[in-house]
């Protein structure tokens, strides 16, 4: 029996040794040392009125844990500039706690004004939306104004340094639009084959096939940009492939950028016929953009760039004065992961257009009435392959 009492006494001593009692001031000192920050206490608070127990003399207390422990004691834990502050609840806040959750109460909401360091208003507004709130942007000094409770404001301020001090990364795109007429490939096939054989470019045939017969290739990503552009210049110089446009776009991280090359064409939308002294017809037109529309959205992850790509290409199927022109539409949505210096080649975009061609004796074919005798009108089918290269710079 005596041995049992001794063992019980020793066990009690061990358990007692593992439990450390701290008042609010001592508990705050432990948290401030662990998190390397300053935690101040309001002079209206008596530290000995709040007791905390830990299992060791130097516990690892995170700020989130300390905040929760303090709030459970009915106190406020606020983030102010570069330090934290513990204060009593106001009378309104105490009433709000008694009636409903302080987080959902609007009794103690104040108007707050924050001056931003960078272009981070959208990020701030996204965080506010989690509290079902929004901010107003003040462009004059890059600031935001919003209403929130002190607790909500303290939390928002603690998140702000994570994104407000960082400037958004950006990336540049070099876009080249190419057109290759299939009739030229057929008519000059032997000549082109000779050029392919004689070319000093090692990858000439690879790049040429990527533009004209992309289905024979296993990948549409190019790593050798200098060689690729050298081939393009060679093809353009020899009238095999035409460089229709070359431009640069700059996009910030996770921000969409757009490019379009279109014709604004009238389309008959409605026809009205009415009679007064004579029958009259009134046509109503709506204008539509027909052509190439490209949207890019980069997400920069270290040395890699994830690119969301959306390509829409509408082609006019026939030329002339038709009130109801016919168009075709092709659309591509895809995502690529690239390094800087790599090129995506989008090819195989075939386009066919019926062109009205007027032939005849010069001068006479353009004279009214006589033109019907000395000229003929025919429709010719024009076929070509559109290619787009996009380089990440």
Secondary structure as UniProt FT lines:
FT   HELIX           2..18
FT   STRAND          20..23
FT   HELIX           24..35
FT   STRAND          39..41
FT   TURN            43..44
FT   HELIX           47..49
FT   STRAND          51..54
FT   TURN            57..58
FT   HELIX           63..72
FT   TURN            73..74
FT   STRAND          75..80
FT   TURN            81..82
FT   STRAND          83..88
FT   HELIX           91..99
FT   HELIX           102..104
FT   TURN            107..108
FT   STRAND          110..115
FT   HELIX           121..130
FT   TURN            131..132
FT   STRAND          136..138
FT   TURN            139..142
FT   STRAND          143..148
FT   HELIX           150..164
FT   STRAND          170..181
FT   HELIX           182..187
FT   HELIX           189..198
FT   TURN            202..203
FT   HELIX           204..212
FT   HELIX           214..216
FT   STRAND          221..222
FT   HELIX           225..237
FT   TURN            238..239
FT   STRAND          242..252
FT   TURN            253..254
FT   STRAND          256..275
FT   STRAND          279..301
FT   TURN            302..303
FT   STRAND          304..316
FT   STRAND          327..339
FT   TURN            340..341
FT   STRAND          343..360
FT   TURN            362..363
FT   HELIX           364..366
FT   TURN            368..370
FT   HELIX           371..374
FT   STRAND          375..392
//
